[in-house]
Amino acid sequence: MELLNFEGQQVLDSREVAKVIGKRHDHLVRDIDVYISDIQENPNLGNGSTTVFFIPSTYKLSNGRQYRNYLLTKQGCEFVANKMTGKKGNQFTAQYVSLFNQIKTTLSQPELIMEQLRKEWDIPTTLGGALQLAANQQVEIEKMKPKVDYYEKQMRNPGLMTATEIAKDYGWSAATLNKELHKRGVIFKQGKHWVPYSRYAGKGYTQYEPFDYQHSNGQPGVHNNLKWTQRGKKFIYDLLAEDGIKPVVEQMGLLEA
Protein backbone atom coordinates (compact mmCIF):
# COMPACT_ATOMS: atom_id res chain seq x y z
CA MET A 1 0.00 0.00 0.00
CA GLU A 2 1.11 3.57 -0.65
CA LEU A 3 0.02 6.62 1.28
CA LEU A 4 -1.46 9.42 -0.82
CA ASN A 5 -1.55 13.11 0.06
CA PHE A 6 -5.00 14.66 -0.25
CA GLU A 7 -5.05 18.37 0.60
CA GLY A 8 -2.27 17.92 3.14
CA GLN A 9 -3.77 14.79 4.71
CA GLN A 10 -2.30 11.29 4.43
CA VAL A 11 -4.85 8.78 3.13
CA LEU A 12 -5.16 5.31 1.59
CA ASP A 13 -7.16 4.48 -1.53
CA SER A 14 -10.01 2.05 -0.83
CA ARG A 15 -8.90 0.03 -3.88
CA GLU A 16 -5.55 -0.65 -2.19
CA VAL A 17 -7.26 -1.47 1.10
CA ALA A 18 -9.59 -3.94 -0.66
CA LYS A 19 -6.59 -5.83 -2.11
CA VAL A 20 -4.91 -6.15 1.29
CA ILE A 21 -7.99 -7.36 3.15
CA GLY A 22 -9.00 -9.73 0.33
CA LYS A 23 -12.37 -8.15 -0.40
CA ARG A 24 -13.93 -7.05 -3.70
CA HIS A 25 -13.65 -3.28 -3.99
CA ASP A 26 -17.35 -2.77 -4.73
CA HIS A 27 -18.15 -4.78 -1.59
CA LEU A 28 -15.82 -2.60 0.50
CA VAL A 29 -17.44 0.56 -0.93
CA ARG A 30 -20.85 -0.89 -0.06
CA ASP A 31 -19.69 -1.57 3.51
CA ILE A 32 -18.32 1.95 3.89
CA ASP A 33 -21.64 3.34 2.64
CA VAL A 34 -23.29 1.47 5.51
CA TYR A 35 -20.73 2.76 8.03
CA ILE A 36 -21.38 6.34 6.88
CA SER A 37 -25.14 5.87 7.04
CA ASP A 38 -24.89 4.53 10.59
CA ILE A 39 -22.69 7.45 11.69
CA GLN A 40 -25.02 10.03 10.16
CA GLU A 41 -27.99 8.62 12.06
CA ASN A 42 -26.38 9.82 15.28
CA PRO A 43 -27.43 13.49 15.75
CA ASN A 44 -24.44 14.10 18.04
CA LEU A 45 -21.96 13.35 15.27
CA GLY A 46 -23.33 15.42 12.38
CA ASN A 47 -23.12 14.78 8.63
CA GLY A 48 -19.69 16.38 8.19
CA SER A 49 -18.01 14.05 10.67
CA THR A 50 -17.82 11.11 8.25
CA THR A 51 -15.00 12.72 6.25
CA VAL A 52 -12.81 12.27 9.32
CA PHE A 53 -12.94 8.58 8.40
CA PHE A 54 -13.89 8.31 4.72
CA ILE A 55 -13.51 10.90 1.94
CA PRO A 56 -15.75 10.25 -1.11
CA SER A 57 -13.89 10.14 -4.42
CA THR A 58 -14.06 8.73 -7.96
CA TYR A 59 -11.71 7.20 -10.50
CA LYS A 60 -11.82 6.35 -14.21
CA LEU A 61 -10.88 3.17 -16.02
CA SER A 62 -9.39 2.94 -19.50
CA ASN A 63 -12.91 2.58 -20.92
CA GLY A 64 -13.69 6.10 -19.69
CA ARG A 65 -16.30 4.96 -17.17
CA GLN A 66 -16.23 6.58 -13.73
CA TYR A 67 -16.53 4.60 -10.51
CA ARG A 68 -16.79 5.43 -6.83
CA ASN A 69 -14.07 4.90 -4.27
CA TYR A 70 -13.10 6.28 -0.89
CA LEU A 71 -9.96 7.77 0.61
CA LEU A 72 -9.43 6.36 4.08
CA THR A 73 -7.79 8.44 6.80
CA LYS A 74 -5.97 6.70 9.65
CA GLN A 75 -9.25 6.78 11.61
CA GLY A 76 -11.01 5.24 8.61
CA CYS A 77 -8.48 2.41 8.49
CA GLU A 78 -9.05 1.82 12.20
CA PHE A 79 -12.79 1.74 11.52
CA VAL A 80 -12.40 -0.94 8.83
CA ALA A 81 -9.87 -2.94 10.86
CA ASN A 82 -12.21 -3.03 13.86
CA LYS A 83 -14.80 -4.78 11.68
CA MET A 84 -12.37 -7.57 10.79
CA THR A 85 -11.05 -10.67 12.54
CA GLY A 86 -8.41 -13.24 11.72
CA LYS A 87 -5.15 -13.10 9.77
CA LYS A 88 -6.31 -10.61 7.11
CA GLY A 89 -7.42 -8.13 9.75
CA ASN A 90 -4.14 -8.45 11.64
CA GLN A 91 -2.06 -8.02 8.49
CA PHE A 92 -4.02 -4.96 7.40
CA THR A 93 -3.71 -3.40 10.87
CA ALA A 94 0.05 -3.97 10.91
CA GLN A 95 0.49 -2.41 7.46
CA TYR A 96 -1.58 0.73 7.92
CA VAL A 97 -0.20 1.40 11.42
CA SER A 98 3.37 1.10 10.10
CA LEU A 99 2.65 3.43 7.16
CA PHE A 100 1.03 6.20 9.20
CA ASN A 101 3.56 5.94 12.03
CA GLN A 102 6.44 6.17 9.57
CA ILE A 103 5.10 9.50 8.27
CA LYS A 104 4.49 10.76 11.82
CA THR A 105 8.02 9.82 12.93
CA THR A 106 9.63 11.50 9.94
CA LEU A 107 7.71 14.75 10.42
CA SER A 108 8.40 14.85 14.16
CA GLN A 109 12.16 14.32 13.89
CA PRO A 110 13.96 17.04 11.89
CA GLU A 111 17.22 15.08 11.97
CA LEU A 112 15.59 12.31 9.92
CA ILE A 113 14.46 14.85 7.34
CA MET A 114 17.98 16.29 7.15
CA GLU A 115 19.49 12.83 6.74
CA GLN A 116 17.05 12.10 3.92
CA LEU A 117 17.98 15.38 2.23
CA ARG A 118 21.70 14.59 2.57
CA LYS A 119 21.19 11.25 0.87
CA GLU A 120 18.95 12.65 -1.84
CA TRP A 121 21.06 15.69 -2.68
CA ASP A 122 24.46 14.25 -1.68
CA ILE A 123 25.22 17.20 0.64
CA PRO A 124 28.86 17.19 1.83
CA THR A 125 29.49 16.86 5.57
CA THR A 126 33.16 18.01 5.56
CA LEU A 127 34.98 21.13 4.38
CA GLY A 128 37.01 19.08 1.89
CA GLY A 129 33.84 17.62 0.45
CA ALA A 130 32.28 21.07 0.17
CA LEU A 131 35.34 22.45 -1.68
CA GLN A 132 35.34 19.51 -4.05
CA LEU A 133 31.64 20.02 -4.71
CA ALA A 134 32.27 23.71 -5.46
CA ALA A 135 35.03 22.78 -7.95
CA ASN A 136 32.77 20.26 -9.66
CA GLN A 137 29.95 22.76 -9.82
CA GLN A 138 32.17 25.30 -11.60
CA VAL A 139 32.66 22.79 -14.40
CA GLU A 140 28.97 21.98 -14.50
CA ILE A 141 28.00 25.65 -14.79
CA GLU A 142 29.30 25.84 -18.34
CA LYS A 143 27.51 22.65 -19.28
CA MET A 144 24.28 23.94 -17.76
CA LYS A 145 24.38 27.40 -19.36
CA PRO A 146 21.23 26.93 -21.50
CA LYS A 147 19.32 25.87 -18.40
CA VAL A 148 20.72 28.79 -16.37
CA ASP A 149 19.66 31.23 -19.09
CA TYR A 150 16.20 29.73 -18.98
CA TYR A 151 15.96 30.18 -15.22
CA GLU A 152 17.07 33.80 -15.50
CA LYS A 153 14.51 34.64 -18.16
CA GLN A 154 11.58 32.48 -17.17
CA MET A 155 11.74 31.95 -13.41
CA ARG A 156 11.90 35.41 -11.89
CA ASN A 157 8.25 35.37 -10.79
CA PRO A 158 8.31 34.36 -7.09
CA GLY A 159 4.58 33.52 -6.98
CA LEU A 160 2.66 30.32 -7.56
CA MET A 161 1.97 29.19 -11.13
CA THR A 162 -0.80 27.18 -12.72
CA ALA A 163 -0.18 24.21 -14.97
CA THR A 164 -1.39 26.39 -17.86
CA GLU A 165 1.35 28.97 -17.25
CA ILE A 166 4.10 26.34 -17.12
CA ALA A 167 2.70 24.45 -20.11
CA LYS A 168 2.94 27.58 -22.30
CA ASP A 169 6.74 27.42 -22.03
CA TYR A 170 6.58 24.12 -23.93
CA GLY A 171 3.87 25.13 -26.37
CA TRP A 172 1.47 22.78 -24.60
CA SER A 173 -1.92 22.97 -22.96
CA ALA A 174 -2.36 22.32 -19.24
CA ALA A 175 -4.02 19.00 -20.10
CA THR A 176 -0.93 17.87 -22.02
CA LEU A 177 1.44 18.86 -19.22
CA ASN A 178 -0.68 17.10 -16.59
CA LYS A 179 -0.80 14.00 -18.79
CA GLU A 180 3.01 13.99 -19.07
CA LEU A 181 3.42 14.39 -15.30
CA HIS A 182 0.88 11.66 -14.65
CA LYS A 183 2.73 9.35 -17.06
CA ARG A 184 5.90 9.90 -15.02
CA GLY A 185 4.19 9.12 -11.71
CA VAL A 186 4.22 12.68 -10.32
CA ILE A 187 0.49 13.47 -10.06
CA PHE A 188 -2.78 11.57 -10.25
CA LYS A 189 -6.43 12.51 -10.77
CA GLN A 190 -8.52 12.62 -7.61
CA GLY A 191 -12.08 13.28 -8.71
CA LYS A 192 -11.84 16.45 -10.78
CA HIS A 193 -8.52 17.58 -9.32
CA TRP A 194 -4.87 16.68 -9.81
CA VAL A 195 -2.89 15.89 -6.65
CA PRO A 196 0.76 14.84 -6.18
CA TYR A 197 1.73 11.34 -5.12
CA SER A 198 2.93 11.18 -1.51
CA ARG A 199 6.61 10.86 -2.46
CA TYR A 200 6.44 14.34 -4.05
CA ALA A 201 3.93 15.98 -1.72
CA GLY A 202 6.40 17.17 0.93
CA LYS A 203 9.15 18.52 -1.32
CA GLY A 204 7.81 22.06 -1.73
CA TYR A 205 6.91 21.58 -5.38
CA THR A 206 3.21 22.40 -5.02
CA GLN A 207 0.72 24.34 -2.93
CA TYR A 208 -3.05 24.45 -2.82
CA GLU A 209 -4.77 27.77 -3.46
CA PRO A 210 -8.47 27.96 -2.54
CA PHE A 211 -11.00 29.73 -4.74
CA ASP A 212 -14.67 30.45 -4.16
CA TYR A 213 -17.44 29.36 -6.50
CA GLN A 214 -21.19 28.89 -6.54
CA HIS A 215 -23.04 25.59 -6.87
CA SER A 216 -25.85 25.34 -9.40
CA ASN A 217 -28.28 25.84 -6.52
CA GLY A 218 -26.64 29.14 -5.62
CA GLN A 219 -24.89 27.84 -2.51
CA PRO A 220 -21.27 28.97 -2.05
CA GLY A 221 -18.44 26.44 -2.21
CA VAL A 222 -14.65 26.31 -2.09
CA HIS A 223 -12.23 24.31 -4.24
CA ASN A 224 -8.50 23.89 -3.75
CA ASN A 225 -6.47 24.44 -6.93
CA LEU A 226 -3.10 22.72 -7.27
CA LYS A 227 -0.39 25.25 -8.16
CA TRP A 228 3.34 24.93 -8.65
CA THR A 229 6.10 26.78 -6.81
CA GLN A 230 9.34 27.96 -8.44
CA ARG A 231 11.01 24.87 -7.04
CA GLY A 232 8.24 22.80 -8.61
CA LYS A 233 8.78 24.47 -11.97
CA LYS A 234 12.48 23.65 -11.78
CA PHE A 235 11.59 20.04 -10.94
CA ILE A 236 9.32 19.85 -14.00
CA TYR A 237 12.05 21.33 -16.18
CA ASP A 238 14.62 18.76 -15.01
CA LEU A 239 12.15 15.89 -15.29
CA LEU A 240 11.16 16.67 -18.87
CA ALA A 241 14.75 17.46 -19.85
CA GLU A 242 15.68 13.88 -19.00
CA ASP A 243 13.57 12.83 -21.99
CA GLY A 244 14.94 15.59 -24.22
CA ILE A 245 11.88 17.80 -23.82
CA LYS A 246 12.92 21.45 -23.63
CA PRO A 247 10.97 24.75 -23.48
CA VAL A 248 10.26 26.45 -26.79
CA VAL A 249 12.77 29.22 -26.04
CA GLU A 250 15.60 26.66 -25.77
CA GLN A 251 14.41 24.75 -28.83
CA MET A 252 14.70 27.96 -30.84
CA GLY A 253 18.17 28.59 -29.43
CA LEU A 254 19.34 25.13 -30.47
CA LEU A 255 17.97 25.61 -33.98
CA GLU A 256 19.79 28.91 -34.34
CA ALA A 257 23.02 27.34 -33.13
C-alpha positions as CSV (number, residue, x, y, z in Angstrom):
1,M,0.0,0.0,0.0
2,E,1.1,3.6,-0.6
3,L,0.0,6.6,1.3
4,L,-1.5,9.4,-0.8
5,N,-1.6,13.1,0.1
6,F,-5.0,14.7,-0.2
7,E,-5.0,18.4,0.6
8,G,-2.3,17.9,3.1
9,Q,-3.8,14.8,4.7
10,Q,-2.3,11.3,4.4
11,V,-4.9,8.8,3.1
12,L,-5.2,5.3,1.6
13,D,-7.2,4.5,-1.5
14,S,-10.0,2.0,-0.8
15,R,-8.9,0.0,-3.9
16,E,-5.5,-0.6,-2.2
17,V,-7.3,-1.5,1.1
18,A,-9.6,-3.9,-0.7
19,K,-6.6,-5.8,-2.1
20,V,-4.9,-6.1,1.3
21,I,-8.0,-7.4,3.1
22,G,-9.0,-9.7,0.3
23,K,-12.4,-8.2,-0.4
24,R,-13.9,-7.0,-3.7
25,H,-13.7,-3.3,-4.0
26,D,-17.3,-2.8,-4.7
27,H,-18.2,-4.8,-1.6
28,L,-15.8,-2.6,0.5
29,V,-17.4,0.6,-0.9
30,R,-20.8,-0.9,-0.1
31,D,-19.7,-1.6,3.5
32,I,-18.3,2.0,3.9
33,D,-21.6,3.3,2.6
34,V,-23.3,1.5,5.5
35,Y,-20.7,2.8,8.0
36,I,-21.4,6.3,6.9
37,S,-25.1,5.9,7.0
38,D,-24.9,4.5,10.6
39,I,-22.7,7.5,11.7
40,Q,-25.0,10.0,10.2
41,E,-28.0,8.6,12.1
42,N,-26.4,9.8,15.3
43,P,-27.4,13.5,15.7
44,N,-24.4,14.1,18.0
45,L,-22.0,13.4,15.3
46,G,-23.3,15.4,12.4
47,N,-23.1,14.8,8.6
48,G,-19.7,16.4,8.2
49,S,-18.0,14.1,10.7
50,T,-17.8,11.1,8.2
51,T,-15.0,12.7,6.2
52,V,-12.8,12.3,9.3
53,F,-12.9,8.6,8.4
54,F,-13.9,8.3,4.7
55,I,-13.5,10.9,1.9
56,P,-15.8,10.3,-1.1
57,S,-13.9,10.1,-4.4
58,T,-14.1,8.7,-8.0
59,Y,-11.7,7.2,-10.5
60,K,-11.8,6.4,-14.2
61,L,-10.9,3.2,-16.0
62,S,-9.4,2.9,-19.5
63,N,-12.9,2.6,-20.9
64,G,-13.7,6.1,-19.7
65,R,-16.3,5.0,-17.2
66,Q,-16.2,6.6,-13.7
67,Y,-16.5,4.6,-10.5
68,R,-16.8,5.4,-6.8
69,N,-14.1,4.9,-4.3
70,Y,-13.1,6.3,-0.9
71,L,-10.0,7.8,0.6
72,L,-9.4,6.4,4.1
73,T,-7.8,8.4,6.8
74,K,-6.0,6.7,9.7
75,Q,-9.3,6.8,11.6
76,G,-11.0,5.2,8.6
77,C,-8.5,2.4,8.5
78,E,-9.1,1.8,12.2
79,F,-12.8,1.7,11.5
80,V,-12.4,-0.9,8.8
81,A,-9.9,-2.9,10.9
82,N,-12.2,-3.0,13.9
83,K,-14.8,-4.8,11.7
84,M,-12.4,-7.6,10.8
85,T,-11.0,-10.7,12.5
86,G,-8.4,-13.2,11.7
87,K,-5.1,-13.1,9.8
88,K,-6.3,-10.6,7.1
89,G,-7.4,-8.1,9.7
90,N,-4.1,-8.5,11.6
91,Q,-2.1,-8.0,8.5
92,F,-4.0,-5.0,7.4
93,T,-3.7,-3.4,10.9
94,A,0.0,-4.0,10.9
95,Q,0.5,-2.4,7.5
96,Y,-1.6,0.7,7.9
97,V,-0.2,1.4,11.4
98,S,3.4,1.1,10.1
99,L,2.7,3.4,7.2
100,F,1.0,6.2,9.2
101,N,3.6,5.9,12.0
102,Q,6.4,6.2,9.6
103,I,5.1,9.5,8.3
104,K,4.5,10.8,11.8
105,T,8.0,9.8,12.9
106,T,9.6,11.5,9.9
107,L,7.7,14.7,10.4
108,S,8.4,14.9,14.2
109,Q,12.2,14.3,13.9
110,P,14.0,17.0,11.9
111,E,17.2,15.1,12.0
112,L,15.6,12.3,9.9
113,I,14.5,14.8,7.3
114,M,18.0,16.3,7.2
115,E,19.5,12.8,6.7
116,Q,17.0,12.1,3.9
117,L,18.0,15.4,2.2
118,R,21.7,14.6,2.6
119,K,21.2,11.2,0.9
120,E,18.9,12.7,-1.8
121,W,21.1,15.7,-2.7
122,D,24.5,14.2,-1.7
123,I,25.2,17.2,0.6
124,P,28.9,17.2,1.8
125,T,29.5,16.9,5.6
126,T,33.2,18.0,5.6
127,L,35.0,21.1,4.4
128,G,37.0,19.1,1.9
129,G,33.8,17.6,0.4
130,A,32.3,21.1,0.2
131,L,35.3,22.5,-1.7
132,Q,35.3,19.5,-4.1
133,L,31.6,20.0,-4.7
134,A,32.3,23.7,-5.5
135,A,35.0,22.8,-8.0
136,N,32.8,20.3,-9.7
137,Q,30.0,22.8,-9.8
138,Q,32.2,25.3,-11.6
139,V,32.7,22.8,-14.4
140,E,29.0,22.0,-14.5
141,I,28.0,25.6,-14.8
142,E,29.3,25.8,-18.3
143,K,27.5,22.6,-19.3
144,M,24.3,23.9,-17.8
145,K,24.4,27.4,-19.4
146,P,21.2,26.9,-21.5
147,K,19.3,25.9,-18.4
148,V,20.7,28.8,-16.4
149,D,19.7,31.2,-19.1
150,Y,16.2,29.7,-19.0
151,Y,16.0,30.2,-15.2
152,E,17.1,33.8,-15.5
153,K,14.5,34.6,-18.2
154,Q,11.6,32.5,-17.2
155,M,11.7,31.9,-13.4
156,R,11.9,35.4,-11.9
157,N,8.3,35.4,-10.8
158,P,8.3,34.4,-7.1
159,G,4.6,33.5,-7.0
160,L,2.7,30.3,-7.6
161,M,2.0,29.2,-11.1
162,T,-0.8,27.2,-12.7
163,A,-0.2,24.2,-15.0
164,T,-1.4,26.4,-17.9
165,E,1.4,29.0,-17.2
166,I,4.1,26.3,-17.1
167,A,2.7,24.5,-20.1
168,K,2.9,27.6,-22.3
169,D,6.7,27.4,-22.0
170,Y,6.6,24.1,-23.9
171,G,3.9,25.1,-26.4
172,W,1.5,22.8,-24.6
173,S,-1.9,23.0,-23.0
174,A,-2.4,22.3,-19.2
175,A,-4.0,19.0,-20.1
176,T,-0.9,17.9,-22.0
177,L,1.4,18.9,-19.2
178,N,-0.7,17.1,-16.6
179,K,-0.8,14.0,-18.8
180,E,3.0,14.0,-19.1
181,L,3.4,14.4,-15.3
182,H,0.9,11.7,-14.6
183,K,2.7,9.3,-17.1
184,R,5.9,9.9,-15.0
185,G,4.2,9.1,-11.7
186,V,4.2,12.7,-10.3
187,I,0.5,13.5,-10.1
188,F,-2.8,11.6,-10.3
189,K,-6.4,12.5,-10.8
190,Q,-8.5,12.6,-7.6
191,G,-12.1,13.3,-8.7
192,K,-11.8,16.5,-10.8
193,H,-8.5,17.6,-9.3
194,W,-4.9,16.7,-9.8
195,V,-2.9,15.9,-6.7
196,P,0.8,14.8,-6.2
197,Y,1.7,11.3,-5.1
198,S,2.9,11.2,-1.5
199,R,6.6,10.9,-2.5
200,Y,6.4,14.3,-4.0
201,A,3.9,16.0,-1.7
202,G,6.4,17.2,0.9
203,K,9.1,18.5,-1.3
204,G,7.8,22.1,-1.7
205,Y,6.9,21.6,-5.4
206,T,3.2,22.4,-5.0
207,Q,0.7,24.3,-2.9
208,Y,-3.0,24.4,-2.8
209,E,-4.8,27.8,-3.5
210,P,-8.5,28.0,-2.5
211,F,-11.0,29.7,-4.7
212,D,-14.7,30.4,-4.2
213,Y,-17.4,29.4,-6.5
214,Q,-21.2,28.9,-6.5
215,H,-23.0,25.6,-6.9
216,S,-25.9,25.3,-9.4
217,N,-28.3,25.8,-6.5
218,G,-26.6,29.1,-5.6
219,Q,-24.9,27.8,-2.5
220,P,-21.3,29.0,-2.0
221,G,-18.4,26.4,-2.2
222,V,-14.6,26.3,-2.1
223,H,-12.2,24.3,-4.2
224,N,-8.5,23.9,-3.7
225,N,-6.5,24.4,-6.9
226,L,-3.1,22.7,-7.3
227,K,-0.4,25.3,-8.2
228,W,3.3,24.9,-8.7
229,T,6.1,26.8,-6.8
230,Q,9.3,28.0,-8.4
231,R,11.0,24.9,-7.0
232,G,8.2,22.8,-8.6
233,K,8.8,24.5,-12.0
234,K,12.5,23.6,-11.8
235,F,11.6,20.0,-10.9
236,I,9.3,19.8,-14.0
237,Y,12.1,21.3,-16.2
238,D,14.6,18.8,-15.0
239,L,12.1,15.9,-15.3
240,L,11.2,16.7,-18.9
241,A,14.7,17.5,-19.9
242,E,15.7,13.9,-19.0
243,D,13.6,12.8,-22.0
244,G,14.9,15.6,-24.2
245,I,11.9,17.8,-23.8
246,K,12.9,21.4,-23.6
247,P,11.0,24.8,-23.5
248,V,10.3,26.4,-26.8
249,V,12.8,29.2,-26.0
250,E,15.6,26.7,-25.8
251,Q,14.4,24.8,-28.8
252,M,14.7,28.0,-30.8
253,G,18.2,28.6,-29.4
254,L,19.3,25.1,-30.5
255,L,18.0,25.6,-34.0
256,E,19.8,28.9,-34.3
257,A,23.0,27.3,-33.1
